[in-house]
Amino acid sequence: MMAQAVYKEKLLEHYRQPRNRCDGAIEAADAIERGSNPRCGDEVEVGIFLTEGGLDKVQFRGRGCAVCIASASMMTEAVTGMRVDQALRLCEQMHIWFGDQDDAVTFTLPESLQPLGAVREHPARQKCVLLSWEALAAAIAEAAG
């Protein structure tokens, strides 16, 4: 139970002080993709900046619930500096982790993303977590051509 409290505090920290959040337009990105969740009004835009097959920088902007903003913030930190294939694999793992609980035990997410686990038992909030990850995967696909 102690871990859950720590995880929730980490989520609130990312919500209150989001990393790599752009208040204005995301400019000069190699690709920008949007995602929205009409159920709760979340809207996120993710921009990626590529360098030789890797993600040099990832930014987001948008509005949404605490879970959505925290997830986007944590996502940008987790994937910045990764190769594109690694980032796509992490996007897939997030979907598995928030989908089939049995498949989720076959891998471990990076420690920095573990606080998102506090949302796993709330199916209605899972889309809030995955919205930025879906936009990231779409931006990578757009950049690939």
N, C-alpha and C positions, 0 to 999 in steps of 0.2 A: 504493500500500500504506500510505503514511503516513496518508492520509485515513481508511482503515478503522480504524487504531489510535485516531485521534482520535475517530471515531464511537463505537467501543466504549467508550472512556473516558466519553464523554458519556452513553451509555446507563447505565453503572454509576453515574454521578453521580445521575441521575434515580431509579435504583433505591434507592440508599442514602439519598437525601434527596428523596423524592417531593414535588412541589409540589401543593398543593390536596388533599391526602389528609386525610380525616376519619377519626379513630380510632374515634369512636362513631357513632351513627346520624346520617345526613344529615337535618337537620331544616329544615322550612319551605321545602323546594324546591318549585318549580312542578311538577316531574315527576321521578320516580326510576325507572330501569330497571336490571335486572340482566342479567348475562351470565355464562355459565360454559363452561368447556372441560374436559369430563370426561377428555380424553386426558392432560392434564398437571395437572389439579386447580385451574386458575385460576378464581377467582370474583371478579367486579367488580360494583360498584353505582355508577352514575353519577347524580348529581343536578344538575339545571339550575335556575338562578334567572333568570327572564326580566324584561326591562324594555323596553317599547315595541318589540317585534320583535327585540330583541337578547339576547344571552347576557351577563347582568350578571356571573354567576359560575357556574363549573362545579366541582363537587367529585366525588371518588371515594373509595371505600373498598373493601377487599377484600384478598385474598391471592392470590399467584401467583408465577410465576417472575420473574426479573429483567427479562426482555423485556416481559412483561405489565404489570408495575408501572411500568417506565420509559415505555412507550407511553401508559399512562393519565395519567401525570404530564405528559408532553409534550403530550398532547391537551388537557388542561385549560388549559395555558398558551397553546396555539395558538388555541383557539376563544373564550376569554374576551374579551368586547368585540365579537365578530363579530355581524353580523346572522344571524338564523336560517337564511336561504337560503344565506348564505356558508358557514356551518358544515356544512349538509347537503351542499353541493357538495364541501367538503373531505373529508367522509366518503366520498363517491362516488369522489373522486380517490384516496383511500387504498386502496380496493378495487381500483381499476384498477391502481394502482402495484404492488400485491402480487399481481395476477392476471396479466394479459396484458402481458408485457414490451414488446411493440411499441406498445401504446396508451399506455404510461407515458411515452413520449418526447414526447407532444403537450402536456404541461404540466410545470411545475416546482413541486414542493412548496416551501412556505416553508423557508428555511434552518434554522429551529429543528427541523424534522422530518427533515431529511436524515440524521441519525444512524440512524434506523430502517432506512435502506437497507442497513445491515450485516446485516440479517436476510433480505433479499430472496432470497438464494441458498439459504435453508434452508426449504423448503416446510412442513416439520413445525412450524416456529415461527411461521409467518405468522398462524395463528389467535391466537397469543399477542399479536401486535401489534394485530390487528383487533378483538379482543374489546371493548375500551373504546369504540372508534369505533362499533361496532354498537349498544352500549348507549346511546351518545349519540344516535344517529339515532333509536332507539326512544323515548327520552325526549322528543325534539323532536316526534315524531309523536304521542305521548301528550298532550303539552301543547297541540298544535294541535287536539285533540279527536277 
